[in-house]
Amino acid sequence: METYTTPTDQGYYGEFGGAFIPEMLYPNVEELRRKYLYIMSDPSFRDEFVALLNDYVGRPTPLYLAQRLSSEHGVNIYLKREDLCHTGAHKINNTIGQILLAQRLGKKRIIAETGAGQHGVATATVCALMNMECIVYMGKKDIERQAPNVARMKMLGAKVVPALSGSQTLKDATNEAIRDWINNPVDTHYIIGSVVGPHPYPDMVARFQSVISEEIRWQLKEHTGKEFPHYVIACVGGGSNAAGAFYHFLDETKVKLVAVEAAGHGIKTGMSAATTQLGKPGVLHGSKSLVMQTEDGQVVEPHSISAGLDYPGIGPLHANLFKSGRAQFLSATDSEALAAAFDLAKLEGIIPALETAHALAALNQMRFTPGETVVICLSGRGDKDLAAYMKAMDEKV
């Protein structure tokens, strides 16, 4: 049976993955590749990781039956409440794991990239917890539209450095973080926030985030007597929350996996971030995957109202799920995501992150059999997106 969870020794999921890195970074990445599985399987590491997830992050997060939303669609919709994690999103699961890994590798300085700011906040949080220096790279455009998260990072002691090149968003922040790592290879660990980057990052991040689907399985069994839903739905930019929500279902082919990308203003408008629809194989930020690019290989600037989905690529795990047909990939426009966010707020009293709102918007594109069970990864809360929501409300008036 084909295994979707584990890459080859070279980090390939099917044809996607690998490690395409400058020579200066080879020692760092090779050290990670040789040691990450050994460190992660050590009982003392596992004990510390699980204790922090439980006592600091607040896991397990609830699996909530959204009754009014379920009635709207004629199915049983469960929301995996990652928005209730400390810092407000799933990102903290990965940063807890990576800071513990960095300590065991003897690193003293942490760098990170962020788009929506949730990964930046989660990285700043664990650096404060472990008393480590923290530098977060963030696109100037994202700094402006995610001001509350920028303030949180600074309050936690992180230095926030604006990326001024390109579209001044997530792609450009990642470029700057990689440049920093090249210049500081010995004492610095780069906490990548998604299932992107050179091997072993996609596998490592997916493993840290897999606690999401691990909990879904036993929680769903408690709720329904069955540990397998009919559908698992998650939004995808790079794809860490989707990797976590899908992980323990990847090789259970009776479970339908649905990934929802950001269509922006529309797939064919030139203002989109729907990589599987618009991308082709290429190398971005250290791995081979699907990338939005021109005929001569220049990266196309993406667009999404959601800073966390505003990325021109997708993780190699997800590229393989798309190419193999294991997961269905849909997309939602900015306006569809906004409508879905307002619907959830009014139906369930939950204001989701704009990223999550894309996953919720997919419900209107799907046809279910009455009584089916659907799990949606509610990856983050909407506090950081209130400016966008307020603007949308003003425009309605």
Steps between C-alpha positions, in 0.01 A plus 500: 500500500631847412594709804424871479636598842870421477740638238801313361840536666566789261175667605282427197124450503455350157680742268490791745734596784876471538749757628615768254720721713807726480825328595529721811182344642591140427654433847189634678249313289705180503533517880122533525443215256732267692369582846133608489337156513742377767435808717123491446481133599701546819271438803620813682422713194156342463422551869599867492317563171176338619517673839534842336221426252270405786596750770617800296321480164174366645465172313300303423294761318125430484327327210177699492175395331382819329127431515362804316767480229426128470129570452579745220679226302315187610809327639680472833773764494766486769744786548848412626557804721866588437394860555491416871872422514722744688584784255180433302597250232655163423844653436607457864499117463793521259694778674495311831645197323763695309623707797558177693684361197710818469601475866619141452700612195673767712357799310481839674318718245164447331374648173159460339283628216136590534209612283186533709720542804375193688820305440701807597304534823535127572877519439539811715298326770721190522816712481378701799416175679847356435695829528636496144565786257223534240498677162183485289493601133168631373398670177442874534150456355421232757639713783246765406199265471586286805590777747363323813728202445799725439434667835475161671834386354673817619345472846634145520851630432541413133663726244267537198688573177301622197556336161502780244549305176249354254139507615616555860308193619573145621720393206727800554515449877613142435770623263633735768497230767700267274756779437537547875555126548770497232680781684461338844526126439668389823291631791161551328201270454235600245152407624309462174128538565352279231555171317733673253873542469780247455475149642459425790278804571181382322511166680606650833225764503238245390601271786476779758159606363371141480377533856193665340385188312617272782253677728226513236498122471449423869271800557278402208479147638386645834236711323373252241646157573703522175848647461476564124297794363375508144686826430784705649519857367781751556634816337837480323767757434828328576276256682600430862151491653378279215801270540418468869129444445558248219804315638339205681244461221739516203525125456131441588364551150137469610541846657464775238752780542411848375759779480379854432730758342458875468351602163544869585302709251448189285715226348544672164528862621875505558422572867490152652699256713346172379826318436364164388290672235760749382836345589738258333798303634786717617733569790407755766660553840699181493267234366343389173126551498226675307580869460317790336751616240541656158612308191864589575474390864450833677274472805158657449385728781200345677199677647266413785309706752645249745867567576556139604390366159675771295776267375593394143575138585377203698675243717634190320279269708195685368633516145521121509147472643378715210699320228401155630134594546505399868362842597248721325614860456242778491540877521304788651510866403554789739130581499398136554736476798362820652143374460590168664664679794192714563279190474700312764497802730122529482422126506748379763634807680853430371701756303753303292830608350472596134713196417246265662216687331621362166450144630152591623415650159555161338183370665297691242687330213452144621215253480456281805285199581272580798645379827865492389770614742719793401797632701632849426830615646421838654865599483487842665288770655404822327630766739792576267261551206257742663623788282406304186166400650427860606582623149264239351223609737554866413478419130168322554344804662 
